[in-house]
Amino acid sequence: MSMKEMTFEQKMARLEEIVAKLEKGDVQLGDSLALFEEGTRLVAACRTELDKAEQQVVKLMKGADGAPVESEFASEE
């Protein structure tokens, strides 16, 4: 499955797998570099998706005059 076909959640899961393998420390140098490169591509792709989601949220939160209204995120704690 290509990265473009993966959901955000699948990308995050793959990134967690990569981190676990690299932290374990028993991967050959060449494989470690390949995993690191894949991880950096996954991080960039996830960052892009998060930025798009943030832009959509800002667009949905426009005030009466059409200007974006920022407010504090209220947690459910």
mmJSON file of the N, C-alpha and C atoms, coordinates in Angstrom:
{"data_MODEL":{"atom_site":{
"group_PDB":["ATOM","ATOM","ATOM","ATOM","ATOM","ATOM","ATOM","ATOM","ATOM","ATOM","ATOM","ATOM","ATOM","ATOM","ATOM","ATOM","ATOM","ATOM","ATOM","ATOM","ATOM","ATOM","ATOM","ATOM","ATOM","ATOM","ATOM","ATOM","ATOM","ATOM","ATOM","ATOM","ATOM","ATOM","ATOM","ATOM","ATOM","ATOM","ATOM","ATOM","ATOM","ATOM","ATOM","ATOM","ATOM","ATOM","ATOM","ATOM","ATOM","ATOM","ATOM","ATOM","ATOM","ATOM","ATOM","ATOM","ATOM","ATOM","ATOM","ATOM","ATOM","ATOM","ATOM","ATOM","ATOM","ATOM","ATOM","ATOM","ATOM","ATOM","ATOM","ATOM","ATOM","ATOM","ATOM","ATOM","ATOM","ATOM","ATOM","ATOM","ATOM","ATOM","ATOM","ATOM","ATOM","ATOM","ATOM","ATOM","ATOM","ATOM","ATOM","ATOM","ATOM","ATOM","ATOM","ATOM","ATOM","ATOM","ATOM","ATOM","ATOM","ATOM","ATOM","ATOM","ATOM","ATOM","ATOM","ATOM","ATOM","ATOM","ATOM","ATOM","ATOM","ATOM","ATOM","ATOM","ATOM","ATOM","ATOM","ATOM","ATOM","ATOM","ATOM","ATOM","ATOM","ATOM","ATOM","ATOM","ATOM","ATOM","ATOM","ATOM","ATOM","ATOM","ATOM","ATOM","ATOM","ATOM","ATOM","ATOM","ATOM","ATOM","ATOM","ATOM","ATOM","ATOM","ATOM","ATOM","ATOM","ATOM","ATOM","ATOM","ATOM","ATOM","ATOM","ATOM","ATOM","ATOM","ATOM","ATOM","ATOM","ATOM","ATOM","ATOM","ATOM","ATOM","ATOM","ATOM","ATOM","ATOM","ATOM","ATOM","ATOM","ATOM","ATOM","ATOM","ATOM","ATOM","ATOM","ATOM","ATOM","ATOM","ATOM","ATOM","ATOM","ATOM","ATOM","ATOM","ATOM","ATOM","ATOM","ATOM","ATOM","ATOM","ATOM","ATOM","ATOM","ATOM","ATOM","ATOM","ATOM","ATOM","ATOM","ATOM","ATOM","ATOM","ATOM","ATOM","ATOM","ATOM","ATOM","ATOM","ATOM","ATOM","ATOM","ATOM","ATOM","ATOM","ATOM","ATOM","ATOM","ATOM","ATOM","ATOM","ATOM","ATOM","ATOM","ATOM","ATOM","ATOM","ATOM"],
"id":[1,2,3,4,5,6,7,8,9,10,11,12,13,14,15,16,17,18,19,20,21,22,23,24,25,26,27,28,29,30,31,32,33,34,35,36,37,38,39,40,41,42,43,44,45,46,47,48,49,50,51,52,53,54,55,56,57,58,59,60,61,62,63,64,65,66,67,68,69,70,71,72,73,74,75,76,77,78,79,80,81,82,83,84,85,86,87,88,89,90,91,92,93,94,95,96,97,98,99,100,101,102,103,104,105,106,107,108,109,110,111,112,113,114,115,116,117,118,119,120,121,122,123,124,125,126,127,128,129,130,131,132,133,134,135,136,137,138,139,140,141,142,143,144,145,146,147,148,149,150,151,152,153,154,155,156,157,158,159,160,161,162,163,164,165,166,167,168,169,170,171,172,173,174,175,176,177,178,179,180,181,182,183,184,185,186,187,188,189,190,191,192,193,194,195,196,197,198,199,200,201,202,203,204,205,206,207,208,209,210,211,212,213,214,215,216,217,218,219,220,221,222,223,224,225,226,227,228,229,230,231],
"type_symbol":["N","C","C","N","C","C","N","C","C","N","C","C","N","C","C","N","C","C","N","C","C","N","C","C","N","C","C","N","C","C","N","C","C","N","C","C","N","C","C","N","C","C","N","C","C","N","C","C","N","C","C","N","C","C","N","C","C","N","C","C","N","C","C","N","C","C","N","C","C","N","C","C","N","C","C","N","C","C","N","C","C","N","C","C","N","C","C","N","C","C","N","C","C","N","C","C","N","C","C","N","C","C","N","C","C","N","C","C","N","C","C","N","C","C","N","C","C","N","C","C","N","C","C","N","C","C","N","C","C","N","C","C","N","C","C","N","C","C","N","C","C","N","C","C","N","C","C","N","C","C","N","C","C","N","C","C","N","C","C","N","C","C","N","C","C","N","C","C","N","C","C","N","C","C","N","C","C","N","C","C","N","C","C","N","C","C","N","C","C","N","C","C","N","C","C","N","C","C","N","C","C","N","C","C","N","C","C","N","C","C","N","C","C","N","C","C","N","C","C","N","C","C","N","C","C","N","C","C","N","C","C"],
"label_atom_id":["N","CA","C","N","CA","C","N","CA","C","N","CA","C","N","CA","C","N","CA","C","N","CA","C","N","CA","C","N","CA","C","N","CA","C","N","CA","C","N","CA","C","N","CA","C","N","CA","C","N","CA","C","N","CA","C","N","CA","C","N","CA","C","N","CA","C","N","CA","C","N","CA","C","N","CA","C","N","CA","C","N","CA","C","N","CA","C","N","CA","C","N","CA","C","N","CA","C","N","CA","C","N","CA","C","N","CA","C","N","CA","C","N","CA","C","N","CA","C","N","CA","C","N","CA","C","N","CA","C","N","CA","C","N","CA","C","N","CA","C","N","CA","C","N","CA","C","N","CA","C","N","CA","C","N","CA","C","N","CA","C","N","CA","C","N","CA","C","N","CA","C","N","CA","C","N","CA","C","N","CA","C","N","CA","C","N","CA","C","N","CA","C","N","CA","C","N","CA","C","N","CA","C","N","CA","C","N","CA","C","N","CA","C","N","CA","C","N","CA","C","N","CA","C","N","CA","C","N","CA","C","N","CA","C","N","CA","C","N","CA","C","N","CA","C","N","CA","C","N","CA","C","N","CA","C","N","CA","C","N","CA","C","N","CA","C","N","CA","C"],
"label_alt_id":[null,null,null,null,null,null,null,null,null,null,null,null,null,null,null,null,null,null,null,null,null,null,null,null,null,null,null,null,null,null,null,null,null,null,null,null,null,null,null,null,null,null,null,null,null,null,null,null,null,null,null,null,null,null,null,null,null,null,null,null,null,null,null,null,null,null,null,null,null,null,null,null,null,null,null,null,null,null,null,null,null,null,null,null,null,null,null,null,null,null,null,null,null,null,null,null,null,null,null,null,null,null,null,null,null,null,null,null,null,null,null,null,null,null,null,null,null,null,null,null,null,null,null,null,null,null,null,null,null,null,null,null,null,null,null,null,null,null,null,null,null,null,null,null,null,null,null,null,null,null,null,null,null,null,null,null,null,null,null,null,null,null,null,null,null,null,null,null,null,null,null,null,null,null,null,null,null,null,null,null,null,null,null,null,null,null,null,null,null,null,null,null,null,null,null,null,null,null,null,null,null,null,null,null,null,null,null,null,null,null,null,null,null,null,null,null,null,null,null,null,null,null,null,null,null,null,null,null,null,null,null],
"label_comp_id":["MET","MET","MET","SER","SER","SER","MET","MET","MET","LYS","LYS","LYS","GLU","GLU","GLU","MET","MET","MET","THR","THR","THR","PHE","PHE","PHE","GLU","GLU","GLU","GLN","GLN","GLN","LYS","LYS","LYS","MET","MET","MET","ALA","ALA","ALA","ARG","ARG","ARG","LEU","LEU","LEU","GLU","GLU","GLU","GLU","GLU","GLU","ILE","ILE","ILE","VAL","VAL","VAL","ALA","ALA","ALA","LYS","LYS","LYS","LEU","LEU","LEU","GLU","GLU","GLU","LYS","LYS","LYS","GLY","GLY","GLY","ASP","ASP","ASP","VAL","VAL","VAL","GLN","GLN","GLN","LEU","LEU","LEU","GLY","GLY","GLY","ASP","ASP","ASP","SER","SER","SER","LEU","LEU","LEU","ALA","ALA","ALA","LEU","LEU","LEU","PHE","PHE","PHE","GLU","GLU","GLU","GLU","GLU","GLU","GLY","GLY","GLY","THR","THR","THR","ARG","ARG","ARG","LEU","LEU","LEU","VAL","VAL","VAL","ALA","ALA","ALA","ALA","ALA","ALA","CYS","CYS","CYS","ARG","ARG","ARG","THR","THR","THR","GLU","GLU","GLU","LEU","LEU","LEU","ASP","ASP","ASP","LYS","LYS","LYS","ALA","ALA","ALA","GLU","GLU","GLU","GLN","GLN","GLN","GLN","GLN","GLN","VAL","VAL","VAL","VAL","VAL","VAL","LYS","LYS","LYS","LEU","LEU","LEU","MET","MET","MET","LYS","LYS","LYS","GLY","GLY","GLY","ALA","ALA","ALA","ASP","ASP","ASP","GLY","GLY","GLY","ALA","ALA","ALA","PRO","PRO","PRO","VAL","VAL","VAL","GLU","GLU","GLU","SER","SER","SER","GLU","GLU","GLU","PHE","PHE","PHE","ALA","ALA","ALA","SER","SER","SER","GLU","GLU","GLU","GLU","GLU","GLU"],
"label_asym_id":["A","A","A","A","A","A","A","A","A","A","A","A","A","A","A","A","A","A","A","A","A","A","A","A","A","A","A","A","A","A","A","A","A","A","A","A","A","A","A","A","A","A","A","A","A","A","A","A","A","A","A","A","A","A","A","A","A","A","A","A","A","A","A","A","A","A","A","A","A","A","A","A","A","A","A","A","A","A","A","A","A","A","A","A","A","A","A","A","A","A","A","A","A","A","A","A","A","A","A","A","A","A","A","A","A","A","A","A","A","A","A","A","A","A","A","A","A","A","A","A","A","A","A","A","A","A","A","A","A","A","A","A","A","A","A","A","A","A","A","A","A","A","A","A","A","A","A","A","A","A","A","A","A","A","A","A","A","A","A","A","A","A","A","A","A","A","A","A","A","A","A","A","A","A","A","A","A","A","A","A","A","A","A","A","A","A","A","A","A","A","A","A","A","A","A","A","A","A","A","A","A","A","A","A","A","A","A","A","A","A","A","A","A","A","A","A","A","A","A","A","A","A","A","A","A","A","A","A","A","A","A"],
"label_entity_id":["1","1","1","1","1","1","1","1","1","1","1","1","1","1","1","1","1","1","1","1","1","1","1","1","1","1","1","1","1","1","1","1","1","1","1","1","1","1","1","1","1","1","1","1","1","1","1","1","1","1","1","1","1","1","1","1","1","1","1","1","1","1","1","1","1","1","1","1","1","1","1","1","1","1","1","1","1","1","1","1","1","1","1","1","1","1","1","1","1","1","1","1","1","1","1","1","1","1","1","1","1","1","1","1","1","1","1","1","1","1","1","1","1","1","1","1","1","1","1","1","1","1","1","1","1","1","1","1","1","1","1","1","1","1","1","1","1","1","1","1","1","1","1","1","1","1","1","1","1","1","1","1","1","1","1","1","1","1","1","1","1","1","1","1","1","1","1","1","1","1","1","1","1","1","1","1","1","1","1","1","1","1","1","1","1","1","1","1","1","1","1","1","1","1","1","1","1","1","1","1","1","1","1","1","1","1","1","1","1","1","1","1","1","1","1","1","1","1","1","1","1","1","1","1","1","1","1","1","1","1","1"],
"label_seq_id":[1,1,1,2,2,2,3,3,3,4,4,4,5,5,5,6,6,6,7,7,7,8,8,8,9,9,9,10,10,10,11,11,11,12,12,12,13,13,13,14,14,14,15,15,15,16,16,16,17,17,17,18,18,18,19,19,19,20,20,20,21,21,21,22,22,22,23,23,23,24,24,24,25,25,25,26,26,26,27,27,27,28,28,28,29,29,29,30,30,30,31,31,31,32,32,32,33,33,33,34,34,34,35,35,35,36,36,36,37,37,37,38,38,38,39,39,39,40,40,40,41,41,41,42,42,42,43,43,43,44,44,44,45,45,45,46,46,46,47,47,47,48,48,48,49,49,49,50,50,50,51,51,51,52,52,52,53,53,53,54,54,54,55,55,55,56,56,56,57,57,57,58,58,58,59,59,59,60,60,60,61,61,61,62,62,62,63,63,63,64,64,64,65,65,65,66,66,66,67,67,67,68,68,68,69,69,69,70,70,70,71,71,71,72,72,72,73,73,73,74,74,74,75,75,75,76,76,76,77,77,77],
"pdbx_PDB_ins_code":[null,null,null,null,null,null,null,null,null,null,null,null,null,null,null,null,null,null,null,null,null,null,null,null,null,null,null,null,null,null,null,null,null,null,null,null,null,null,null,null,null,null,null,null,null,null,null,null,null,null,null,null,null,null,null,null,null,null,null,null,null,null,null,null,null,null,null,null,null,null,null,null,null,null,null,null,null,null,null,null,null,null,null,null,null,null,null,null,null,null,null,null,null,null,null,null,null,null,null,null,null,null,null,null,null,null,null,null,null,null,null,null,null,null,null,null,null,null,null,null,null,null,null,null,null,null,null,null,null,null,null,null,null,null,null,null,null,null,null,null,null,null,null,null,null,null,null,null,null,null,null,null,null,null,null,null,null,null,null,null,null,null,null,null,null,null,null,null,null,null,null,null,null,null,null,null,null,null,null,null,null,null,null,null,null,null,null,null,null,null,null,null,null,null,null,null,null,null,null,null,null,null,null,null,null,null,null,null,null,null,null,null,null,null,null,null,null,null,null,null,null,null,null,null,null,null,null,null,null,null,null],
"Cartn_x":[0.855,0.0,0.901,0.628,1.439,1.021,1.89,1.617,0.373,0.119,-1.06,-2.357,-2.293,-3.481,-3.731,-2.741,-2.853,-3.651,-4.412,-5.11,-4.11,-4.508,-3.666,-3.317,-4.304,-4.103,-3.135,-3.216,-2.298,-0.873,-0.734,0.59,1.17,0.359,0.833,1.224,0.445,0.762,2.085,2.285,3.539,4.708,4.506,5.551,5.921,4.926,5.19,5.985,5.677,6.428,7.89,8.107,9.466,10.249,9.628,10.296,10.66,9.748,10.012,11.199,11.256,12.367,13.688,13.677,14.912,15.354,14.412,14.76,15.313,14.845,15.324,16.818,17.265,18.693,19.313,18.541,19.123,18.943,18.697,18.503,19.836,20.166,21.386,21.397,22.584,22.718,21.941,22.08,21.372,19.864,19.386,17.952,17.492,18.349,18.015,17.85,18.747,18.65,17.384,17.05,15.829,14.596,14.589,13.463,13.382,14.537,14.563,13.998,14.394,13.873,12.369,11.888,10.445,9.734,10.321,9.738,9.64,10.673,10.631,9.566,9.383,8.32,6.942,6.795,5.529,5.225,6.242,6.054,5.609,6.258,5.895,4.461,4.084,2.723,1.691,1.99,1.069,0.96,2.077,2.074,1.194,1.296,0.484,-0.993,-1.354,-2.753,-3.26,-2.425,-2.824,-3.001,-2.117,-2.237,-3.536,-3.877,-5.132,-6.334,-6.287,-7.388,-7.525,-6.407,-6.444,-7.053,-6.701,-7.262,-8.767,-9.236,-10.673,-11.38,-10.779,-11.378,-11.467,-10.401,-10.41,-11.487,-11.619,-12.627,-14.035,-14.247,-15.556,-15.858,-14.842,-15.02,-15.025,-15.485,-15.532,-16.606,-16.32,-17.271,-18.339,-19.216,-20.328,-19.847,-18.698,-18.169,-17.316,-17.212,-16.449,-15.0,-14.563,-13.187,-13.088,-11.979,-11.815,-11.828,-12.468,-12.519,-11.763,-10.669,-9.92,-10.377,-10.484,-10.85,-10.031,-9.94,-9.182,-9.865,-9.061,-9.608,-10.003,-11.233,-11.74,-11.655,-10.822,-10.725,-11.866,-12.114,-13.24,-12.81,-11.703,-11.225,-12.021],
"Cartn_y":[-1.173,0.0,1.236,2.158,3.372,4.335,5.287,6.232,7.066,7.349,8.142,7.39,6.065,5.247,5.02,5.338,5.087,6.198,5.81,6.805,7.425,8.516,9.161,8.167,7.421,6.466,5.355,4.905,3.876,4.422,5.676,6.297,6.397,6.789,6.896,5.529,4.506,3.15,2.676,2.939,2.548,3.305,4.578,5.383,4.817,4.376,3.76,2.462,1.687,0.451,0.775,1.798,2.19,2.63,3.462,3.941,2.769,1.827,0.669,-0.143,-0.348,-1.1,-0.371,0.943,1.71,1.783,1.89,1.943,0.615,-0.464,-1.791,-1.929,-1.324,-1.258,-2.457,-3.412,-4.599,-4.633,-3.466,-3.367,-2.964,-3.577,-3.253,-1.77,-1.201,0.223,0.627,-0.124,0.198,0.175,-0.815,-0.915,0.213,0.584,1.692,2.987,3.212,4.423,4.416,3.262,3.157,3.407,2.848,3.071,4.536,5.15,6.56,7.423,7.13,7.88,7.708,6.481,6.235,7.002,6.987,7.695,9.194,9.777,11.215,11.55,10.669,10.887,10.777,9.815,9.657,10.874,11.374,12.562,13.746,13.936,15.047,14.897,13.684,13.444,13.692,13.235,13.452,14.935,15.643,17.09,17.812,17.428,18.033,17.802,16.575,16.264,17.054,17.172,17.939,19.419,19.956,21.361,21.591,20.666,20.782,20.729,19.831,19.712,20.999,21.577,22.828,23.951,24.01,25.034,24.867,23.629,23.387,23.835,23.562,23.966,25.484,26.16,27.626,28.148,27.538,27.965,27.803,26.723,26.459,27.363,27.971,28.789,30.286,30.667,32.08,32.792,34.039,34.853,35.426,36.227,36.812,37.682,38.335,39.2,38.44,37.134,36.311,36.107,36.85,36.704,35.497,34.771,33.623,34.045,33.237,33.488,32.345,32.7,31.685,31.628,30.42,30.262,29.149,29.148,28.108,26.767,25.716,24.361,23.938,23.551,23.13,21.619,21.132,19.684,19.202,17.899,17.322,16.84,17.34,16.901,17.485],
"Cartn_z":[0.0,0.0,0.0,-0.899,-0.96,0.143,0.429,1.502,1.209,-0.06,-0.423,-0.154,-0.179,0.065,1.553,2.391,3.828,4.504,5.51,6.316,7.287,7.91,8.914,10.022,10.461,11.533,11.129,9.885,9.404,9.345,8.925,8.89,10.289,11.252,12.63,13.179,12.871,13.332,12.728,11.453,10.792,11.405,11.692,12.316,13.686,14.445,15.747,15.592,14.561,14.288,14.001,13.183,12.807,14.044,14.859,16.075,16.981,17.146,17.999,17.471,16.15,15.564,15.767,15.545,15.688,17.15,18.061,19.482,19.985,19.389,19.79,19.51,18.409,18.127,17.461,17.001,16.375,14.859,14.269,12.824,12.181,11.061,10.33,9.949,9.786,9.491,8.239,7.17,5.928,6.11,6.844,7.12,8.033,8.983,9.879,9.096,8.161,7.333,6.486,5.927,5.123,5.99,7.192,8.111,8.522,8.777,9.153,8.029,6.797,5.639,5.506,5.655,5.59,6.709,7.888,9.02,8.773,8.197,7.934,6.89,5.912,4.915,5.57,6.483,7.195,8.068,8.755,9.596,8.74,7.598,6.708,6.205,5.84,5.348,6.447,7.656,8.78,9.105,9.074,9.347,8.321,7.061,6.005,6.277,6.653,6.943,8.152,9.174,10.363,10.029,9.195,8.784,8.006,7.117,6.362,7.294,8.258,9.211,10.02,10.427,11.193,10.363,9.083,8.197,8.061,7.991,7.9,9.168,10.31,11.585,11.663,11.275,11.289,10.344,9.19,8.227,8.795,9.543,10.131,11.324,11.89,13.087,12.778,11.603,11.245,12.049,12.38,13.12,12.208,12.78,12.029,10.869,11.038,9.976,8.97,9.129,8.197,8.605,9.623,10.095,11.016,10.955,11.838,13.306,14.117,15.548,16.229,16.904,17.619,19.063,19.565,20.959,21.571,22.879,23.583,23.399,23.278,23.191,24.588,24.734,26.048,26.145,27.055,27.23,28.094,28.067,28.81,30.175,30.708,32.029,33.143],
"occupancy":[1.0,1.0,1.0,1.0,1.0,1.0,1.0,1.0,1.0,1.0,1.0,1.0,1.0,1.0,1.0,1.0,1.0,1.0,1.0,1.0,1.0,1.0,1.0,1.0,1.0,1.0,1.0,1.0,1.0,1.0,1.0,1.0,1.0,1.0,1.0,1.0,1.0,1.0,1.0,1.0,1.0,1.0,1.0,1.0,1.0,1.0,1.0,1.0,1.0,1.0,1.0,1.0,1.0,1.0,1.0,1.0,1.0,1.0,1.0,1.0,1.0,1.0,1.0,1.0,1.0,1.0,1.0,1.0,1.0,1.0,1.0,1.0,1.0,1.0,1.0,1.0,1.0,1.0,1.0,1.0,1.0,1.0,1.0,1.0,1.0,1.0,1.0,1.0,1.0,1.0,1.0,1.0,1.0,1.0,1.0,1.0,1.0,1.0,1.0,1.0,1.0,1.0,1.0,1.0,1.0,1.0,1.0,1.0,1.0,1.0,1.0,1.0,1.0,1.0,1.0,1.0,1.0,1.0,1.0,1.0,1.0,1.0,1.0,1.0,1.0,1.0,1.0,1.0,1.0,1.0,1.0,1.0,1.0,1.0,1.0,1.0,1.0,1.0,1.0,1.0,1.0,1.0,1.0,1.0,1.0,1.0,1.0,1.0,1.0,1.0,1.0,1.0,1.0,1.0,1.0,1.0,1.0,1.0,1.0,1.0,1.0,1.0,1.0,1.0,1.0,1.0,1.0,1.0,1.0,1.0,1.0,1.0,1.0,1.0,1.0,1.0,1.0,1.0,1.0,1.0,1.0,1.0,1.0,1.0,1.0,1.0,1.0,1.0,1.0,1.0,1.0,1.0,1.0,1.0,1.0,1.0,1.0,1.0,1.0,1.0,1.0,1.0,1.0,1.0,1.0,1.0,1.0,1.0,1.0,1.0,1.0,1.0,1.0,1.0,1.0,1.0,1.0,1.0,1.0,1.0,1.0,1.0,1.0,1.0,1.0,1.0,1.0,1.0,1.0,1.0,1.0],
"B_iso_or_equiv":[0.0,0.0,0.0,0.0,0.0,0.0,0.0,0.0,0.0,0.0,0.0,0.0,0.0,0.0,0.0,0.0,0.0,0.0,0.0,0.0,0.0,0.0,0.0,0.0,0.0,0.0,0.0,0.0,0.0,0.0,0.0,0.0,0.0,0.0,0.0,0.0,0.0,0.0,0.0,0.0,0.0,0.0,0.0,0.0,0.0,0.0,0.0,0.0,0.0,0.0,0.0,0.0,0.0,0.0,0.0,0.0,0.0,0.0,0.0,0.0,0.0,0.0,0.0,0.0,0.0,0.0,0.0,0.0,0.0,0.0,0.0,0.0,0.0,0.0,0.0,0.0,0.0,0.0,0.0,0.0,0.0,0.0,0.0,0.0,0.0,0.0,0.0,0.0,0.0,0.0,0.0,0.0,0.0,0.0,0.0,0.0,0.0,0.0,0.0,0.0,0.0,0.0,0.0,0.0,0.0,0.0,0.0,0.0,0.0,0.0,0.0,0.0,0.0,0.0,0.0,0.0,0.0,0.0,0.0,0.0,0.0,0.0,0.0,0.0,0.0,0.0,0.0,0.0,0.0,0.0,0.0,0.0,0.0,0.0,0.0,0.0,0.0,0.0,0.0,0.0,0.0,0.0,0.0,0.0,0.0,0.0,0.0,0.0,0.0,0.0,0.0,0.0,0.0,0.0,0.0,0.0,0.0,0.0,0.0,0.0,0.0,0.0,0.0,0.0,0.0,0.0,0.0,0.0,0.0,0.0,0.0,0.0,0.0,0.0,0.0,0.0,0.0,0.0,0.0,0.0,0.0,0.0,0.0,0.0,0.0,0.0,0.0,0.0,0.0,0.0,0.0,0.0,0.0,0.0,0.0,0.0,0.0,0.0,0.0,0.0,0.0,0.0,0.0,0.0,0.0,0.0,0.0,0.0,0.0,0.0,0.0,0.0,0.0,0.0,0.0,0.0,0.0,0.0,0.0,0.0,0.0,0.0,0.0,0.0,0.0,0.0,0.0,0.0,0.0,0.0,0.0],
"pdbx_formal_charge":[null,null,null,null,null,null,null,null,null,null,null,null,null,null,null,null,null,null,null,null,null,null,null,null,null,null,null,null,null,null,null,null,null,null,null,null,null,null,null,null,null,null,null,null,null,null,null,null,null,null,null,null,null,null,null,null,null,null,null,null,null,null,null,null,null,null,null,null,null,null,null,null,null,null,null,null,null,null,null,null,null,null,null,null,null,null,null,null,null,null,null,null,null,null,null,null,null,null,null,null,null,null,null,null,null,null,null,null,null,null,null,null,null,null,null,null,null,null,null,null,null,null,null,null,null,null,null,null,null,null,null,null,null,null,null,null,null,null,null,null,null,null,null,null,null,null,null,null,null,null,null,null,null,null,null,null,null,null,null,null,null,null,null,null,null,null,null,null,null,null,null,null,null,null,null,null,null,null,null,null,null,null,null,null,null,null,null,null,null,null,null,null,null,null,null,null,null,null,null,null,null,null,null,null,null,null,null,null,null,null,null,null,null,null,null,null,null,null,null,null,null,null,null,null,null,null,null,null,null,null,null],
"auth_seq_id":[1,1,1,2,2,2,3,3,3,4,4,4,5,5,5,6,6,6,7,7,7,8,8,8,9,9,9,10,10,10,11,11,11,12,12,12,13,13,13,14,14,14,15,15,15,16,16,16,17,17,17,18,18,18,19,19,19,20,20,20,21,21,21,22,22,22,23,23,23,24,24,24,25,25,25,26,26,26,27,27,27,28,28,28,29,29,29,30,30,30,31,31,31,32,32,32,33,33,33,34,34,34,35,35,35,36,36,36,37,37,37,38,38,38,39,39,39,40,40,40,41,41,41,42,42,42,43,43,43,44,44,44,45,45,45,46,46,46,47,47,47,48,48,48,49,49,49,50,50,50,51,51,51,52,52,52,53,53,53,54,54,54,55,55,55,56,56,56,57,57,57,58,58,58,59,59,59,60,60,60,61,61,61,62,62,62,63,63,63,64,64,64,65,65,65,66,66,66,67,67,67,68,68,68,69,69,69,70,70,70,71,71,71,72,72,72,73,73,73,74,74,74,75,75,75,76,76,76,77,77,77],
"auth_comp_id":["MET","MET","MET","SER","SER","SER","MET","MET","MET","LYS","LYS","LYS","GLU","GLU","GLU","MET","MET","MET","THR","THR","THR","PHE","PHE","PHE","GLU","GLU","GLU","GLN","GLN","GLN","LYS","LYS","LYS","MET","MET","MET","ALA","ALA","ALA","ARG","ARG","ARG","LEU","LEU","LEU","GLU","GLU","GLU","GLU","GLU","GLU","ILE","ILE","ILE","VAL","VAL","VAL","ALA","ALA","ALA","LYS","LYS","LYS","LEU","LEU","LEU","GLU","GLU","GLU","LYS","LYS","LYS","GLY","GLY","GLY","ASP","ASP","ASP","VAL","VAL","VAL","GLN","GLN","GLN","LEU","LEU","LEU","GLY","GLY","GLY","ASP","ASP","ASP","SER","SER","SER","LEU","LEU","LEU","ALA","ALA","ALA","LEU","LEU","LEU","PHE","PHE","PHE","GLU","GLU","GLU","GLU","GLU","GLU","GLY","GLY","GLY","THR","THR","THR","ARG","ARG","ARG","LEU","LEU","LEU","VAL","VAL","VAL","ALA","ALA","ALA","ALA","ALA","ALA","CYS","CYS","CYS","ARG","ARG","ARG","THR","THR","THR","GLU","GLU","GLU","LEU","LEU","LEU","ASP","ASP","ASP","LYS","LYS","LYS","ALA","ALA","ALA","GLU","GLU","GLU","GLN","GLN","GLN","GLN","GLN","GLN","VAL","VAL","VAL","VAL","VAL","VAL","LYS","LYS","LYS","LEU","LEU","LEU","MET","MET","MET","LYS","LYS","LYS","GLY","GLY","GLY","ALA","ALA","ALA","ASP","ASP","ASP","GLY","GLY","GLY","ALA","ALA","ALA","PRO","PRO","PRO","VAL","VAL","VAL","GLU","GLU","GLU","SER","SER","SER","GLU","GLU","GLU","PHE","PHE","PHE","ALA","ALA","ALA","SER","SER","SER","GLU","GLU","GLU","GLU","GLU","GLU"],
"auth_asym_id":["A","A","A","A","A","A","A","A","A","A","A","A","A","A","A","A","A","A","A","A","A","A","A","A","A","A","A","A","A","A","A","A","A","A","A","A","A","A","A","A","A","A","A","A","A","A","A","A","A","A","A","A","A","A","A","A","A","A","A","A","A","A","A","A","A","A","A","A","A","A","A","A","A","A","A","A","A","A","A","A","A","A","A","A","A","A","A","A","A","A","A","A","A","A","A","A","A","A","A","A","A","A","A","A","A","A","A","A","A","A","A","A","A","A","A","A","A","A","A","A","A","A","A","A","A","A","A","A","A","A","A","A","A","A","A","A","A","A","A","A","A","A","A","A","A","A","A","A","A","A","A","A","A","A","A","A","A","A","A","A","A","A","A","A","A","A","A","A","A","A","A","A","A","A","A","A","A","A","A","A","A","A","A","A","A","A","A","A","A","A","A","A","A","A","A","A","A","A","A","A","A","A","A","A","A","A","A","A","A","A","A","A","A","A","A","A","A","A","A","A","A","A","A","A","A","A","A","A","A","A","A"],
"auth_atom_id":["N","CA","C","N","CA","C","N","CA","C","N","CA","C","N","CA","C","N","CA","C","N","CA","C","N","CA","C","N","CA","C","N","CA","C","N","CA","C","N","CA","C","N","CA","C","N","CA","C","N","CA","C","N","CA","C","N","CA","C","N","CA","C","N","CA","C","N","CA","C","N","CA","C","N","CA","C","N","CA","C","N","CA","C","N","CA","C","N","CA","C","N","CA","C","N","CA","C","N","CA","C","N","CA","C","N","CA","C","N","CA","C","N","CA","C","N","CA","C","N","CA","C","N","CA","C","N","CA","C","N","CA","C","N","CA","C","N","CA","C","N","CA","C","N","CA","C","N","CA","C","N","CA","C","N","CA","C","N","CA","C","N","CA","C","N","CA","C","N","CA","C","N","CA","C","N","CA","C","N","CA","C","N","CA","C","N","CA","C","N","CA","C","N","CA","C","N","CA","C","N","CA","C","N","CA","C","N","CA","C","N","CA","C","N","CA","C","N","CA","C","N","CA","C","N","CA","C","N","CA","C","N","CA","C","N","CA","C","N","CA","C","N","CA","C","N","CA","C","N","CA","C","N","CA","C","N","CA","C","N","CA","C","N","CA","C","N","CA","C"],
"pdbx_PDB_model_num":[1,1,1,1,1,1,1,1,1,1,1,1,1,1,1,1,1,1,1,1,1,1,1,1,1,1,1,1,1,1,1,1,1,1,1,1,1,1,1,1,1,1,1,1,1,1,1,1,1,1,1,1,1,1,1,1,1,1,1,1,1,1,1,1,1,1,1,1,1,1,1,1,1,1,1,1,1,1,1,1,1,1,1,1,1,1,1,1,1,1,1,1,1,1,1,1,1,1,1,1,1,1,1,1,1,1,1,1,1,1,1,1,1,1,1,1,1,1,1,1,1,1,1,1,1,1,1,1,1,1,1,1,1,1,1,1,1,1,1,1,1,1,1,1,1,1,1,1,1,1,1,1,1,1,1,1,1,1,1,1,1,1,1,1,1,1,1,1,1,1,1,1,1,1,1,1,1,1,1,1,1,1,1,1,1,1,1,1,1,1,1,1,1,1,1,1,1,1,1,1,1,1,1,1,1,1,1,1,1,1,1,1,1,1,1,1,1,1,1,1,1,1,1,1,1,1,1,1,1,1,1]
}}}
